[in-house]
Amino acid sequence: MRTGVKAGIVTVVLGTMVGGAGYGAYNIFSALDRDGGSASSGTAATRTGPPGAGEVEETTRKFFAAWAEGQPAEAASYTNNAVKAEPLLASFGREAHLTDVKITPGRASGTTVPFTVKATVSYGGSSKPLSYGSRLTVVRGLTTGRALVDWQPSVVHPQLTGMDDTLVTGEASAPPVEAVDRDGVILTKEKYPSLGPILDELRAKYGEQAGGRPGIELSIHHADASTPDTSLLTLSQGKAGKLRTTLSAPVQAAAEKAVRNYAESSVVAVKASTGEVLAVANHRADAFNAAFLGKVAPGSTMKIISAATLIDNGLTTANGPAPCPPDALWEGQTFHNLTGMAPNEKATLSESFARSCNTAFIKFTDDLKTDSLNREATERFGLGQDDWQTGIPSFDGSVPAVEGPDKAAGLIGQGQVQMNPLNMASVTATAMTGTFHQPVIVPRSLDDRELAQARGLSPDTVRQLRAMMNRTATSGTAARAMAGLSGRIGAKTGSAEVDGQAKSDSWFTGYRGDVAAAAMTQEGGHGGDAAGPIVASVLRVGG
């Protein structure tokens, strides 16, 4: 066998699919029970439309057989991207040292076939069984008309995401770490699923420093050098070094539970007086750490920075005028408020903030310089300088100095403004304390890294922002989500319109006691509908 994979067993299913219900009776064939020909015959090249049940069965059977036997070129020929498929399929046996491969198809749904893979990982005298599930879809070849596996790396393993990622078994790229929270509680990805990618990042960066020794593992080696290897199976244990984080196990547990209620959601909680990250959780199909790395419009949560800009530039005060007309025009673009919001030409900034009146903020655009909002965000809130050193990769926001309609849109968190929950939790912490503390997930003392700095806010601006956020939390747009939370509270809602989405993104940021938290739910609607309950759940435990 060219790739070192022993001839495996492929459990294939014969019979025809009836109405997409699935295959017929199971029959077991060895990997050599295939005709060795192409995946099409006769007039297949002229066929159009979705593959039929027989074609789906034939293509998957031949693909699985070649894969299990350790014939990557043959298996790749049954896909619509053989150039990318062959190296990954080759790594399955060669670099990953997987043998005795058995692939069992499940019940098909149309042209999609789920399946399970069982194999043995062997390296350096150690062996362990491996079992997991995946799925593939059979499509019609664009030029040949053949029925082909639609190639995605996740066909080989569901955690393979990059087109050039590979499977590797050997000494781990970094020693393991035993991450603990601020009170010494052990943090694992099994108990806190959102921490999986984050623990991988911490291991890659601090494993050696924590005093560990690498073991032997089956891992996903990512083509992107900035992404650490993802461990799939440990054959022999190394020595784990203890790594203390700033996280709080109870707050992390609350965050994990809260995001599970809303798809495509992320949340971050920080200790406002220090910037220490208490919790970070994501509930996303793509496993992306959007809480730290997201780059999306924050909607009206941006009005915290915008209000501070108006106050610090002497344009108004919390109790000063900020009229709320039904619409506002700026350089050819008309801005509106949420449907049903009554105009109020005598509104104060506090009232317009609490009601989240867009037009009240747009009306101040002409009074601001091109870089007014940018300077407030960078100089006082510490955003947008690409200098945050949190301990893992993060994005520190972007509020560019722009002209035209985007200058106005930026005041309400649209246009070219980009944020994530980490950024907005930090913004809220700065608004409530007056001091910018760059967020960290591991103590600075661990590596003496240089943290970002900013001027912060004056006591008078802080007093006004806190009053407006408290009004929003108790009688404004955030009141329903924050109901039942006692003590010193404040909040701001947001909904961000995104091109191509049927619903706006739901944003919410708030504080209670010494904890600030922010959340975003993609296509979650209004701020209080999805992100609001997430933040409230976290503050209920952490605040």
C-alpha positions as CSV (number, residue, x, y, z in Angstrom):
1,M,0.0,0.0,0.0
2,R,1.6,3.3,-1.1
3,T,0.4,5.3,1.8
4,G,1.0,2.8,4.6
5,V,-2.7,2.3,5.2
6,K,-3.7,-1.4,5.6
7,A,-6.5,-2.5,3.3
8,G,-9.6,-1.6,5.3
9,I,-13.2,-2.6,5.4
10,V,-15.8,-0.4,3.9
11,T,-19.4,-1.0,5.0
12,V,-21.4,0.0,1.9
13,V,-25.1,-0.1,1.4
14,L,-26.7,-1.5,-1.7
15,G,-30.2,-1.0,-3.0
16,T,-31.8,2.2,-4.2
17,M,-33.0,5.2,-2.4
18,V,-36.7,5.7,-2.4
19,G,-37.8,9.3,-2.2
20,G,-34.6,10.2,-0.4
21,A,-35.5,8.0,2.6
22,G,-32.2,6.1,2.6
23,Y,-30.4,3.1,1.4
24,G,-31.6,-0.5,1.6
25,A,-30.0,-3.5,3.4
26,Y,-26.4,-3.3,4.6
27,N,-23.8,-5.5,3.0
28,I,-20.1,-5.6,3.9
29,F,-17.5,-5.5,1.1
30,S,-13.8,-5.4,1.4
31,A,-12.0,-2.4,-0.1
32,L,-11.0,-4.5,-3.1
33,D,-14.6,-5.2,-4.1
34,R,-14.8,-2.4,-6.6
35,D,-14.5,-2.3,-10.4
36,G,-11.5,0.1,-10.4
37,G,-13.0,2.2,-13.1
38,S,-14.2,5.7,-13.3
39,A,-17.3,7.0,-11.4
40,S,-19.3,7.2,-14.6
41,S,-20.0,5.2,-17.7
42,G,-22.0,5.4,-20.9
43,T,-23.5,8.8,-21.3
44,A,-22.8,10.1,-17.8
45,A,-20.8,13.0,-19.3
46,T,-23.9,14.4,-20.8
47,R,-26.1,14.1,-17.7
48,T,-27.4,17.2,-16.0
49,G,-29.3,17.9,-12.8
50,P,-28.7,16.4,-9.3
51,P,-27.3,12.9,-9.2
52,G,-29.8,10.1,-8.8
53,A,-29.9,7.6,-6.0
54,G,-27.9,5.0,-7.9
55,E,-25.2,7.5,-8.8
56,V,-24.9,8.6,-5.2
57,E,-24.6,5.0,-4.0
58,E,-22.0,4.2,-6.7
59,T,-19.8,7.3,-6.2
60,T,-19.7,7.0,-2.4
61,R,-19.0,3.3,-2.4
62,K,-16.0,3.7,-4.7
63,F,-14.8,6.8,-2.9
64,F,-15.0,5.1,0.5
65,A,-13.3,1.9,-0.8
66,A,-10.4,3.8,-2.3
67,W,-10.0,5.9,0.9
68,A,-10.1,2.9,3.2
69,E,-7.6,0.9,1.1
70,G,-5.1,3.8,1.2
71,Q,-5.3,4.9,-2.5
72,P,-5.5,8.7,-2.2
73,A,-5.2,9.4,-5.9
74,E,-8.0,6.9,-6.7
75,A,-10.2,8.3,-4.0
76,A,-9.6,11.9,-5.1
77,S,-10.6,11.0,-8.6
78,Y,-14.2,10.5,-7.3
79,T,-14.2,14.2,-6.1
80,N,-14.7,17.5,-7.9
81,N,-11.3,18.8,-6.6
82,A,-8.8,16.0,-6.9
83,V,-5.8,18.4,-6.6
84,K,-6.8,19.4,-3.1
85,A,-8.4,16.1,-2.1
86,E,-5.4,13.8,-2.8
87,P,-2.8,15.4,-0.4
88,L,-5.3,15.4,2.5
89,L,-6.4,11.8,1.8
90,A,-2.7,10.8,1.6
91,S,-1.9,12.4,5.0
92,F,-4.6,10.2,6.5
93,G,-2.4,7.1,6.2
94,R,1.1,8.6,5.8
95,E,1.4,11.5,8.3
96,A,-1.5,10.5,10.5
97,H,-0.5,6.8,10.7
98,L,-4.1,5.6,10.6
99,T,-4.6,1.9,9.8
100,D,-7.4,-0.6,9.7
101,V,-9.8,1.9,8.3
102,K,-13.5,1.1,8.3
103,I,-16.1,3.5,6.8
104,T,-19.8,2.9,7.4
105,P,-22.4,5.0,5.4
106,G,-25.5,6.1,7.3
107,R,-29.0,6.9,6.0
108,A,-28.7,9.3,3.0
109,S,-30.8,12.4,2.7
110,G,-31.0,13.2,-1.0
111,T,-27.5,13.6,-2.2
112,T,-26.0,13.9,1.3
113,V,-24.6,10.9,3.0
114,P,-23.5,10.8,6.6
115,F,-20.9,8.2,7.6
116,T,-18.7,7.0,10.5
117,V,-15.0,6.3,10.3
118,K,-13.2,3.8,12.6
119,A,-9.5,3.4,12.5
120,T,-6.4,2.7,14.6
121,V,-3.8,5.3,15.3
122,S,-0.3,3.8,15.7
123,Y,3.0,5.6,16.4
124,G,6.1,4.8,18.3
125,G,4.8,1.5,19.7
126,S,1.5,3.1,20.9
127,S,-1.9,2.5,19.4
128,K,-5.4,3.8,20.1
129,P,-8.7,3.5,18.4
130,L,-10.3,6.5,16.7
131,S,-13.9,6.9,15.8
132,Y,-15.9,9.9,14.5
133,G,-18.7,10.9,12.1
134,S,-18.8,13.1,9.1
135,R,-20.8,13.6,5.9
136,L,-20.4,14.3,2.2
137,T,-22.6,15.5,-0.6
138,V,-22.5,14.1,-4.2
139,V,-22.9,16.7,-6.9
140,R,-22.9,16.8,-10.8
141,G,-19.5,17.6,-12.3
142,L,-19.7,20.9,-14.1
143,T,-17.6,19.8,-17.1
144,T,-17.9,16.0,-17.1
145,G,-21.4,15.4,-16.0
146,R,-20.1,12.8,-13.5
147,A,-21.5,12.2,-10.1
148,L,-18.7,13.4,-7.8
149,V,-18.1,14.0,-4.1
150,D,-18.3,17.7,-3.4
151,W,-14.8,18.2,-1.9
152,Q,-14.5,19.8,1.5
153,P,-11.7,19.0,4.0
154,S,-14.5,18.3,6.6
155,V,-15.3,15.1,4.5
156,V,-12.1,13.6,6.0
157,H,-12.7,14.9,9.5
158,P,-15.3,17.5,10.7
159,Q,-12.7,19.6,12.4
160,L,-10.7,20.1,9.2
161,T,-11.6,23.6,8.0
162,G,-8.8,24.9,5.9
163,M,-8.4,23.6,2.4
164,D,-4.7,22.9,2.9
165,D,-5.0,21.5,6.5
166,T,-3.5,18.0,7.1
167,L,-3.7,15.3,9.7
168,V,-0.4,14.5,11.6
169,T,0.5,12.0,14.3
170,G,3.8,12.6,16.2
171,E,5.2,14.7,19.0
172,A,2.9,17.5,19.7
173,S,3.9,21.0,18.5
174,A,3.6,22.3,22.0
175,P,3.5,20.8,25.5
176,P,0.0,20.4,27.0
177,V,-1.2,22.9,29.6
178,E,-3.5,22.6,32.6
179,A,-5.4,25.9,32.3
180,V,-7.0,27.0,35.6
181,D,-9.3,29.9,36.4
182,R,-8.5,32.8,38.7
183,D,-9.4,30.6,41.7
184,G,-7.4,27.5,40.6
185,V,-10.4,25.6,39.0
186,I,-9.3,23.5,36.1
187,L,-10.7,24.5,32.7
188,T,-11.3,21.9,30.1
189,K,-12.9,22.0,26.6
190,E,-15.1,19.1,27.6
191,K,-16.7,21.1,30.4
192,Y,-16.4,24.5,28.7
193,P,-16.7,23.8,24.9
194,S,-16.2,27.4,23.9
195,L,-12.7,27.3,25.4
196,G,-11.5,24.6,23.0
197,P,-9.9,26.9,20.4
198,I,-8.8,29.3,23.1
199,L,-7.0,26.6,25.1
200,D,-5.3,25.5,21.9
201,E,-4.0,29.1,21.4
202,L,-2.9,29.3,25.1
203,R,-1.1,26.0,24.7
204,A,0.7,27.0,21.6
205,K,1.9,30.3,23.1
206,Y,2.6,29.4,26.7
207,G,3.0,25.6,26.8
208,E,6.8,25.7,27.1
209,Q,6.8,28.6,29.4
210,A,4.3,26.8,31.7
211,G,6.9,24.0,32.1
212,G,5.2,21.2,30.2
213,R,6.6,18.4,28.0
214,P,4.9,17.4,24.7
215,G,3.3,14.0,24.3
216,I,2.4,12.0,21.1
217,E,-0.9,13.1,19.5
218,L,-3.0,12.9,16.4
219,S,-3.6,16.6,15.4
220,I,-4.8,18.8,12.7
221,H,-2.0,20.8,11.4
222,H,-3.4,24.1,10.0
223,A,-1.9,25.6,6.9
224,D,-2.4,29.1,8.4
225,A,0.7,29.5,10.6
226,S,-1.2,31.7,13.0
227,T,-3.6,28.9,13.9
228,P,-2.3,26.4,16.4
229,D,-2.6,22.7,15.9
230,T,-5.9,21.1,17.0
231,S,-5.3,18.0,19.1
232,L,-7.7,15.1,18.2
233,L,-6.3,12.1,20.2
234,T,-3.5,11.6,22.7
235,L,-1.5,8.4,22.3
236,S,0.9,9.1,25.1
237,Q,0.7,11.8,27.7
238,G,3.2,14.5,28.0
239,K,3.6,16.6,31.0
240,A,1.1,19.4,31.4
241,G,2.3,22.7,32.8
242,K,-0.1,24.8,34.9
243,L,-1.3,28.0,33.3
244,R,-3.3,30.5,35.3
245,T,-5.9,32.5,33.4
246,T,-8.1,35.5,34.4
247,L,-11.2,33.5,33.7
248,S,-13.9,32.7,36.3
249,A,-15.3,29.2,36.1
250,P,-18.8,30.2,37.4
251,V,-19.0,33.2,34.9
252,Q,-17.7,31.0,32.1
253,A,-20.3,28.4,32.8
254,A,-23.0,31.0,32.8
255,A,-21.7,32.4,29.5
256,E,-21.6,28.9,27.9
257,K,-25.2,28.2,28.9
258,A,-26.4,31.6,27.8
259,V,-25.0,31.4,24.2
260,R,-26.4,27.9,23.7
261,N,-29.9,29.5,23.6
262,Y,-29.1,31.5,20.5
263,A,-27.4,30.3,17.3
264,E,-24.4,32.3,16.0
265,S,-23.9,34.1,19.3
266,S,-20.8,35.3,21.2
267,V,-20.3,37.0,24.6
268,V,-17.4,38.4,26.7
269,A,-17.4,39.5,30.3
270,V,-14.5,41.5,31.8
271,K,-13.7,42.8,35.3
272,A,-14.2,46.5,34.7
273,S,-11.6,47.7,37.2
274,T,-8.8,45.6,35.8
275,G,-9.7,44.5,32.2
276,E,-9.4,40.9,33.2
277,V,-11.5,38.6,31.0
278,L,-13.9,36.6,33.2
279,A,-15.6,34.7,30.4
280,V,-15.6,34.2,26.6
281,A,-18.1,32.0,24.9
282,N,-19.2,31.3,21.3
283,H,-22.0,29.3,19.9
284,R,-21.3,29.1,16.2
285,A,-21.4,26.5,13.5
286,D,-17.9,27.5,12.2
287,A,-16.2,27.3,15.7
288,F,-14.8,30.8,15.0
289,N,-13.9,32.9,18.1
290,A,-16.1,35.8,17.0
291,A,-16.0,37.1,20.6
292,F,-12.4,38.1,20.2
293,L,-11.8,38.1,16.5
294,G,-15.1,39.3,15.0
295,K,-15.1,42.4,12.7
296,V,-18.7,43.5,12.3
297,A,-20.8,46.7,12.8
298,P,-21.9,47.1,16.4
299,G,-25.1,49.1,15.8
300,S,-26.3,51.4,18.4
301,T,-24.0,50.1,21.2
302,M,-21.6,52.4,19.4
303,K,-23.6,55.3,20.8
304,I,-21.7,55.0,24.1
305,I,-18.6,56.3,22.2
306,S,-20.6,58.7,20.1
307,A,-22.3,60.2,23.2
308,A,-18.8,60.6,24.8
309,T,-17.6,62.3,21.6
310,L,-20.5,64.8,21.7
311,I,-19.9,65.5,25.4
312,D,-16.1,65.8,25.2
313,N,-16.3,68.1,22.1
314,G,-18.7,70.4,24.0
315,L,-21.6,69.9,21.6
316,T,-24.2,68.8,24.2
317,T,-24.5,67.1,27.6
318,A,-26.6,64.3,29.0
319,N,-29.3,66.8,29.9
320,G,-28.7,69.0,26.9
321,P,-30.5,69.1,23.6
322,A,-30.4,66.1,21.2
323,P,-33.7,66.4,19.2
324,C,-35.1,63.2,17.7
325,P,-36.7,63.9,14.3
326,P,-38.4,61.1,12.3
327,D,-35.5,61.1,9.7
328,A,-32.2,62.8,9.0
329,L,-30.4,63.5,5.8
330,W,-26.6,63.6,5.4
331,E,-24.9,63.9,2.1
332,G,-27.6,62.2,0.1
333,Q,-28.3,59.4,2.6
334,T,-31.5,59.4,4.7
335,F,-31.3,57.8,8.1
336,H,-34.4,56.6,10.0
337,N,-35.3,55.4,13.5
338,L,-36.8,52.1,14.4
339,T,-40.4,51.6,13.2
340,G,-42.9,53.1,15.7
341,M,-40.5,55.5,17.4
342,A,-42.3,58.8,18.0
343,P,-40.2,61.9,17.1
344,N,-39.4,64.4,19.9
345,E,-37.8,67.7,18.8
346,K,-37.3,68.6,22.5
347,A,-35.4,65.4,23.5
348,T,-32.3,65.5,25.6
349,L,-29.2,63.4,24.8
350,S,-30.1,61.1,27.7
351,E,-33.6,60.5,26.3
352,S,-32.4,60.0,22.8
353,F,-29.7,57.6,24.1
354,A,-32.2,55.6,26.2
355,R,-34.6,55.3,23.3
356,S,-31.8,54.7,20.8
357,C,-32.8,57.4,18.5
358,N,-30.6,57.3,15.4
359,T,-31.5,60.7,14.0
360,A,-30.5,62.5,17.2
361,F,-26.9,61.4,16.7
362,I,-26.9,61.9,12.9
363,K,-27.9,65.5,13.3
364,F,-24.6,66.2,15.1
365,T,-22.5,65.0,12.1
366,D,-22.0,68.4,10.6
367,D,-20.6,69.7,14.0
368,L,-17.9,67.0,14.2
369,K,-14.5,67.0,12.5
370,T,-13.6,64.1,10.2
371,D,-11.5,62.5,12.9
372,S,-13.6,63.4,16.0
373,L,-15.1,59.9,16.4
374,N,-11.9,58.2,15.5
375,R,-9.9,60.2,18.1
376,E,-12.4,59.5,20.8
377,A,-12.3,55.8,20.1
378,T,-8.6,55.5,19.9
379,E,-7.3,58.1,22.4
380,R,-9.9,57.6,25.2
381,F,-11.3,54.1,24.7
382,G,-8.1,52.4,23.4
383,L,-9.6,51.1,20.2
384,G,-8.2,50.7,16.7
385,Q,-4.5,50.8,17.2
386,D,-3.8,47.1,16.6
387,D,-1.8,47.0,19.9
388,W,-3.9,44.9,22.2
389,Q,-1.9,42.0,23.8
390,T,-4.7,39.9,25.4
391,G,-2.7,36.7,25.5
392,I,-4.4,35.2,22.5
393,P,-5.2,36.6,19.0
394,S,-7.7,39.4,19.1
395,F,-9.0,42.3,17.1
396,D,-9.1,45.6,18.9
397,G,-11.8,47.4,16.9
398,S,-11.8,49.9,14.0
399,V,-13.3,53.4,13.9
400,P,-11.7,55.0,10.9
401,A,-11.8,58.7,10.2
402,V,-14.1,59.0,7.1
403,E,-16.1,61.5,5.2
404,G,-19.4,61.2,3.3
405,P,-22.4,59.1,4.5
406,D,-20.1,56.8,6.4
407,K,-19.1,59.6,8.7
408,A,-22.7,59.9,9.8
409,A,-23.3,56.1,9.8
410,G,-20.3,55.6,12.2
411,L,-22.2,57.5,14.9
412,I,-24.8,54.8,15.0
413,G,-22.4,51.9,14.7
414,Q,-22.8,51.3,10.9
415,G,-20.7,52.3,7.9
416,Q,-17.0,51.3,8.3
417,V,-17.1,50.8,12.1
418,Q,-16.1,47.3,13.2
419,M,-16.3,45.7,16.6
420,N,-16.7,42.5,18.5
421,P,-18.0,41.6,22.0
422,L,-14.6,41.9,23.5
423,N,-14.3,45.5,22.2
424,M,-17.7,46.5,23.4
425,A,-17.2,44.9,26.9
426,S,-14.1,47.0,27.1
427,V,-15.9,50.2,25.9
428,T,-18.5,49.6,28.7
429,A,-15.8,49.1,31.3
430,T,-14.1,52.3,30.3
431,A,-17.4,54.2,30.3
432,M,-18.2,53.0,33.9
433,T,-14.8,53.5,35.4
434,G,-13.2,56.3,33.3
435,T,-10.0,54.3,32.9
436,F,-9.1,52.1,29.9
437,H,-7.7,48.8,31.0
438,Q,-6.7,46.7,28.0
439,P,-8.4,43.3,28.3
440,V,-6.3,40.3,29.2
441,I,-7.0,36.6,29.4
442,V,-3.7,35.7,31.1
443,P,-2.0,37.9,33.6
444,R,0.6,40.4,32.3
445,S,3.0,39.1,34.8
446,L,3.2,35.8,32.9
447,D,5.3,37.3,30.1
448,D,5.7,41.0,31.0
449,R,4.1,42.0,27.6
450,E,3.4,45.6,26.9
451,L,-0.3,46.5,27.2
452,A,-2.1,49.1,25.2
453,Q,-2.7,52.5,26.8
454,A,-5.3,55.3,26.4
455,R,-6.3,58.5,28.1
456,G,-9.6,57.4,29.4
457,L,-12.5,59.7,30.3
458,S,-13.0,62.6,32.6
459,P,-15.0,62.1,35.8
460,D,-17.8,64.4,34.4
461,T,-18.1,62.4,31.2
462,V,-18.2,59.1,33.1
463,R,-20.9,60.5,35.4
464,Q,-23.1,61.4,32.4
465,L,-22.5,58.1,30.5
466,R,-23.3,56.1,33.6
467,A,-26.5,58.1,34.1
468,M,-27.6,57.5,30.5
469,M,-26.7,53.8,30.6
470,N,-28.6,53.4,33.9
471,R,-31.6,55.1,32.4
472,T,-31.4,52.8,29.4
473,A,-31.2,49.7,31.7
474,T,-34.1,50.8,33.9
475,S,-36.6,52.5,31.6
476,G,-35.2,52.5,28.1
477,T,-34.6,49.9,25.4
478,A,-32.6,47.6,27.7
479,A,-35.1,47.5,30.5
480,R,-36.8,44.2,29.6
481,A,-33.5,42.3,29.4
482,M,-32.1,43.9,32.5
483,A,-35.2,43.4,34.6
484,G,-34.5,41.8,38.0
485,L,-30.9,42.8,38.1
486,S,-30.2,44.7,41.3
487,G,-27.3,47.0,42.3
488,R,-25.4,49.4,40.1
489,I,-26.5,48.6,36.5
490,G,-26.4,50.2,33.1
491,A,-26.8,49.0,29.5
492,K,-27.1,49.9,25.8
493,T,-28.9,48.0,23.0
494,G,-28.0,47.8,19.4
495,S,-29.1,46.3,16.1
496,A,-26.8,46.4,13.1
497,E,-28.0,46.0,9.6
498,V,-25.7,43.8,7.5
499,D,-25.9,43.4,3.7
500,G,-27.4,40.1,2.6
501,Q,-29.0,39.3,5.9
502,A,-32.8,39.1,6.4
503,K,-32.6,40.3,10.0
504,S,-30.2,42.7,11.8
505,D,-27.5,41.5,14.2
506,S,-28.5,41.8,17.8
507,W,-26.1,43.6,20.1
508,F,-26.2,44.4,23.8
509,T,-23.7,45.6,26.3
510,G,-24.2,46.2,30.0
511,Y,-22.6,46.4,33.4
512,R,-23.5,45.3,37.0
513,G,-21.2,45.9,39.9
514,D,-17.6,45.5,38.7
515,V,-18.5,43.4,35.6
516,A,-19.0,44.6,32.1
517,A,-20.3,42.2,29.4
518,A,-21.2,42.4,25.7
519,A,-22.8,40.0,23.3
520,M,-23.7,39.7,19.6
521,T,-26.2,37.3,17.9
522,Q,-26.0,37.2,14.2
523,E,-29.4,37.9,12.7
524,G,-30.8,38.0,16.2
525,G,-33.0,41.1,15.6
526,H,-33.2,43.9,18.1
527,G,-30.6,44.2,20.8
528,G,-32.9,43.1,23.6
529,D,-34.3,40.1,21.8
530,A,-31.2,37.8,21.8
531,A,-28.0,39.5,22.9
532,G,-29.8,41.2,25.8
533,P,-30.8,37.9,27.6
534,I,-27.3,36.6,27.1
535,V,-25.6,39.5,28.8
536,A,-28.2,39.6,31.6
537,S,-27.6,35.9,32.3
538,V,-23.8,36.5,32.6
539,L,-24.2,39.7,34.8
540,R,-26.6,37.8,37.0
541,V,-23.8,35.5,38.0
542,G,-20.8,37.7,37.6
543,G,-22.0,41.1,38.7
